[in-house]
């Protein structure tokens, strides 16, 4: 892992109006879980618009945090913020050069498709990986899944997330919790997006 980034989690969340109460925010719940360990120092932001997402990309890059966690709605064509939709290509352009030396984790319905990962890697060729669900997870399962995932990853190694460990953890948790996540990385040798099995 690059010494240019710090192994901490930067969380961006955006939900429908009827889900904006704190009880329905899985990103906020994840932040509280991460805060249980003093050294984790997660950052959490709630946004509603594309312009705010642009500002988040700037803040994320300035933070030097390694892990970006996005909690929102989506489908196989794009992401949905509270007030606006964002296509995969728009998201990739907004985060151009902001995800290099980083990992992107997404808690959004059905965005675990190759097109999304390909768009992200096209503007961030040094991004380590993209992980996202390919179906529609519920709030409770998302909150429990992601809290468990980060806990297990940081218990194993507080300084880095190795590809083999991510794959093993996703596979193990997938046997317990409903979320089925796809894990993508960019292959420089083959110059294409690879699904990690």
C-alpha positions as CSV (number, residue, x, y, z in Angstrom):
1,X,0.0,0.0,0.0
2,X,1.1,3.5,-0.7
3,X,2.5,5.6,2.1
4,X,0.9,8.6,0.4
5,X,-2.5,7.6,1.9
6,X,-3.6,6.9,5.4
7,X,-5.7,3.7,6.2
8,X,-8.8,5.4,7.3
9,X,-12.4,5.5,6.1
10,X,-14.1,8.6,4.5
11,X,-17.9,8.1,4.4
12,X,-20.3,9.9,2.1
13,X,-24.0,9.3,2.4
14,X,-27.1,10.4,0.5
15,X,-30.6,8.9,0.9
16,X,-34.3,9.4,0.1
17,X,-36.2,12.1,2.1
18,X,-38.1,9.5,4.1
19,X,-34.8,7.8,5.1
20,X,-32.9,10.9,6.3
21,X,-33.6,10.3,10.0
22,X,-30.5,9.0,11.7
23,X,-32.1,5.7,12.4
24,X,-32.1,4.9,8.7
25,X,-28.5,5.9,7.8
26,X,-26.3,2.9,7.4
27,X,-23.3,5.1,6.6
28,X,-23.8,7.0,9.8
29,X,-24.2,3.7,11.7
30,X,-20.9,2.5,10.1
31,X,-19.2,5.7,11.3
32,X,-20.3,5.1,14.9
33,X,-19.0,1.5,14.7
34,X,-15.6,2.8,13.5
35,X,-15.5,5.4,16.2
36,X,-15.5,2.7,18.8
37,X,-11.8,2.5,18.2
38,X,-10.2,5.8,18.9
39,X,-7.5,5.5,16.3
40,X,-9.9,4.8,13.4
41,X,-10.9,8.5,13.0
42,X,-13.6,8.0,10.3
43,X,-15.0,11.1,8.5
44,X,-18.7,11.2,7.8
45,X,-20.6,13.6,5.4
46,X,-24.3,13.6,4.4
47,X,-25.0,15.3,1.1
48,X,-28.0,15.9,-1.2
49,X,-26.6,17.3,-4.5
50,X,-24.1,16.7,-7.3
51,X,-22.3,19.9,-6.4
52,X,-21.9,18.7,-2.8
53,X,-20.5,15.4,-4.3
54,X,-17.9,17.5,-6.2
55,X,-16.9,19.1,-2.9
56,X,-16.7,15.7,-1.3
57,X,-14.2,14.6,-4.0
58,X,-12.1,17.6,-3.2
59,X,-12.2,17.0,0.5
60,X,-11.5,13.2,0.1
61,X,-8.4,14.0,-2.0
62,X,-7.2,16.5,0.6
63,X,-7.8,14.1,3.5
64,X,-5.3,11.5,2.1
65,X,-7.7,8.8,3.4
66,X,-7.3,5.5,1.6
67,X,-10.8,4.1,1.9
68,X,-13.9,5.9,0.4
69,X,-17.2,4.4,1.5
70,X,-20.3,5.6,-0.4
71,X,-23.8,4.9,1.0
72,X,-26.7,5.8,-1.3
73,X,-29.2,4.4,-3.7
74,X,-28.4,3.2,-7.2
75,X,-29.1,0.8,-10.1
76,X,-27.1,-0.7,-13.0
77,X,-26.8,2.7,-14.7
78,X,-25.9,5.1,-11.9
79,X,-26.1,6.4,-8.4
80,X,-28.9,8.4,-6.8
81,X,-28.3,11.2,-4.4
82,X,-31.1,12.8,-2.4
83,X,-32.0,15.3,-5.1
84,X,-30.1,14.2,-8.2
85,X,-29.0,11.2,-10.2
86,X,-25.3,10.7,-11.0
87,X,-24.3,8.4,-13.9
88,X,-21.3,6.1,-13.6
89,X,-19.3,8.3,-16.0
90,X,-20.2,11.5,-14.1
91,X,-19.2,9.9,-10.8
92,X,-15.9,8.8,-12.4
93,X,-15.3,12.3,-13.8
94,X,-16.1,14.0,-10.4
95,X,-13.5,11.7,-8.7
96,X,-10.9,11.9,-11.5
97,X,-7.5,11.3,-9.9
98,X,-9.0,11.3,-6.4
99,X,-9.2,7.5,-6.0
100,X,-5.6,6.6,-7.0
101,X,-3.9,4.6,-4.2
102,X,-7.3,4.1,-2.7
103,X,-10.1,1.6,-2.4
104,X,-13.8,2.4,-3.1
105,X,-16.5,0.6,-1.2
106,X,-20.1,1.2,-2.2
107,X,-23.3,0.4,-0.3
108,X,-25.8,1.1,-3.1
109,X,-28.3,-1.2,-4.8
110,X,-27.2,-3.1,-7.9
111,X,-24.1,-1.0,-8.8
112,X,-21.8,-3.9,-8.5
113,X,-21.5,-4.1,-12.3
114,X,-18.4,-4.1,-14.5
115,X,-19.4,-0.8,-16.2
116,X,-19.2,1.1,-12.9
117,X,-15.8,-0.3,-12.0
118,X,-14.5,0.3,-15.6
119,X,-15.6,4.0,-15.4
120,X,-13.9,4.5,-12.1
121,X,-10.7,2.9,-13.3
122,X,-10.7,4.9,-16.5
123,X,-10.2,8.2,-14.5
124,X,-8.3,6.5,-11.6
125,X,-5.9,3.9,-13.1
126,X,-4.1,3.5,-9.8
127,X,-7.3,2.8,-7.8
128,X,-6.7,-0.5,-6.0
129,X,-10.3,-1.8,-6.2
130,X,-14.0,-1.2,-6.3
131,X,-16.4,-3.3,-4.2
132,X,-20.2,-2.9,-4.6
133,X,-23.4,-5.0,-4.2
134,X,-25.0,-6.5,-7.3
135,X,-28.5,-6.8,-5.7
136,X,-30.6,-4.6,-3.3
137,X,-29.4,-4.9,0.3
138,X,-31.6,-3.7,3.2
139,X,-30.6,-1.1,5.7
140,X,-30.0,-3.6,8.6
141,X,-28.0,-6.1,6.6
142,X,-25.9,-3.3,5.1
143,X,-25.1,-1.8,8.5
144,X,-24.2,-5.2,10.0
145,X,-22.3,-6.3,6.9
146,X,-20.1,-3.2,6.5
147,X,-19.4,-2.9,10.3
148,X,-18.3,-6.5,10.3
149,X,-16.2,-6.1,7.2
150,X,-14.2,-3.2,8.4
151,X,-13.8,-4.7,11.9
152,X,-12.4,-7.9,10.5
153,X,-10.1,-6.1,8.0
154,X,-8.7,-3.8,10.6
155,X,-8.3,-6.6,13.1
156,X,-6.1,-8.4,10.6
157,X,-4.0,-5.4,9.6
158,X,-4.5,-1.9,10.8
159,X,-2.2,-0.4,8.1
160,X,-3.4,-2.1,4.9
161,X,-6.1,-4.2,3.2
162,X,-4.5,-6.9,1.1
163,X,-6.4,-8.2,-2.0
164,X,-6.5,-11.8,-0.8
165,X,-7.8,-10.8,2.7
166,X,-10.5,-8.6,1.2
167,X,-11.7,-11.5,-1.0
168,X,-11.6,-14.0,1.9
169,X,-13.5,-11.6,4.2
170,X,-16.2,-10.8,1.5
171,X,-16.6,-14.5,0.8
172,X,-16.9,-15.5,4.5
173,X,-19.4,-12.7,5.3
174,X,-21.4,-13.5,2.1
175,X,-22.1,-16.9,3.7
176,X,-23.7,-15.3,6.7
177,X,-25.3,-12.0,5.4
178,X,-27.4,-11.6,2.3
179,X,-25.4,-8.8,0.6
180,X,-23.6,-10.3,-2.5
181,X,-20.8,-8.0,-3.4
182,X,-18.7,-7.8,-6.5
183,X,-15.0,-7.1,-6.1
184,X,-13.2,-5.5,-9.1
185,X,-9.6,-4.4,-9.7
186,X,-7.7,-3.0,-12.6
187,X,-5.3,-5.2,-14.4
188,X,-2.4,-3.2,-15.8
189,X,-1.0,-6.2,-17.6
190,X,-4.3,-7.0,-19.3
191,X,-5.5,-3.4,-19.4
192,X,-9.0,-4.2,-18.3
193,X,-11.3,-4.5,-15.3
194,X,-11.0,-7.8,-13.6
195,X,-13.6,-9.4,-11.3
196,X,-11.8,-10.9,-8.3
197,X,-13.0,-14.4,-7.5
